[in-house]
Amino acid sequence: MASVACSALLTGCQTSIGGQTLPSATYLDDDVQYFPAGPEFKLTNQVEAARRYKAEQERLRSDLP
């Protein structure tokens, strides 16, 4: 019985904040993880695809008699 009480005290309790289940109350005191900066413009692939599509359309129009 003492081992169950001891393990409960040493492992902490789960908490729910903002719909997230966090491992313990001290989770909020942890250091923030580092995420490297990504590209500022998120639609690079879509812009490139549109550019290629327009170039292809212009090429097809120029091939018409």
C-alpha positions as CSV (number, residue, x, y, z in Angstrom):
1,M,0.0,0.0,0.0
2,A,2.9,2.3,0.8
3,S,4.4,1.7,-2.6
4,V,1.2,2.8,-4.3
5,A,1.1,6.0,-2.3
6,C,4.8,6.6,-2.9
7,S,4.5,6.1,-6.7
8,A,1.5,8.5,-6.8
9,L,3.5,11.2,-5.0
10,L,6.6,10.7,-7.2
11,T,4.9,10.5,-10.6
12,G,2.6,13.5,-10.2
13,C,-1.0,13.9,-11.4
14,Q,-2.4,14.6,-14.8
15,T,-4.1,17.9,-15.5
16,S,-6.3,19.1,-18.3
17,I,-5.8,22.7,-19.5
18,G,-7.3,24.0,-22.7
19,G,-8.5,20.6,-23.8
20,Q,-5.0,19.1,-23.5
21,T,-4.1,16.4,-21.0
22,L,-0.7,17.3,-19.6
23,P,1.4,14.9,-17.7
24,S,1.6,16.9,-14.4
25,A,1.1,20.3,-12.9
26,T,4.8,21.0,-13.2
27,Y,4.6,20.5,-16.9
28,L,3.7,24.2,-17.2
29,D,7.0,25.1,-15.5
30,D,9.1,23.3,-18.1
31,D,11.4,25.3,-20.4
32,V,9.9,26.1,-23.8
33,Q,11.2,23.8,-26.6
34,Y,13.1,25.4,-29.4
35,F,11.5,25.2,-32.8
36,P,13.7,26.6,-35.7
37,A,12.1,29.3,-37.7
38,G,10.5,28.0,-40.9
39,P,9.9,29.9,-44.1
40,E,7.8,33.1,-43.6
41,F,5.8,32.4,-46.8
42,K,3.9,29.2,-46.4
43,L,2.5,28.8,-49.9
44,T,5.8,28.5,-51.8
45,N,4.7,25.2,-53.5
46,Q,1.4,26.6,-54.6
47,V,2.9,29.7,-56.1
48,E,5.5,27.6,-58.0
49,A,2.7,25.3,-59.3
50,A,0.7,28.3,-60.4
51,R,3.7,29.8,-62.1
52,R,4.4,26.6,-64.0
53,Y,0.7,26.3,-65.0
54,K,0.7,29.8,-66.4
55,A,3.9,29.2,-68.3
56,E,2.5,26.0,-69.8
57,Q,-0.8,27.8,-70.7
58,E,1.2,30.6,-72.5
59,R,3.3,28.0,-74.3
60,L,0.2,26.2,-75.5
61,R,-1.4,29.5,-76.6
62,S,1.7,30.4,-78.6
63,D,1.6,27.0,-80.4
64,L,-1.9,27.7,-81.7
65,P,-2.1,29.0,-85.3
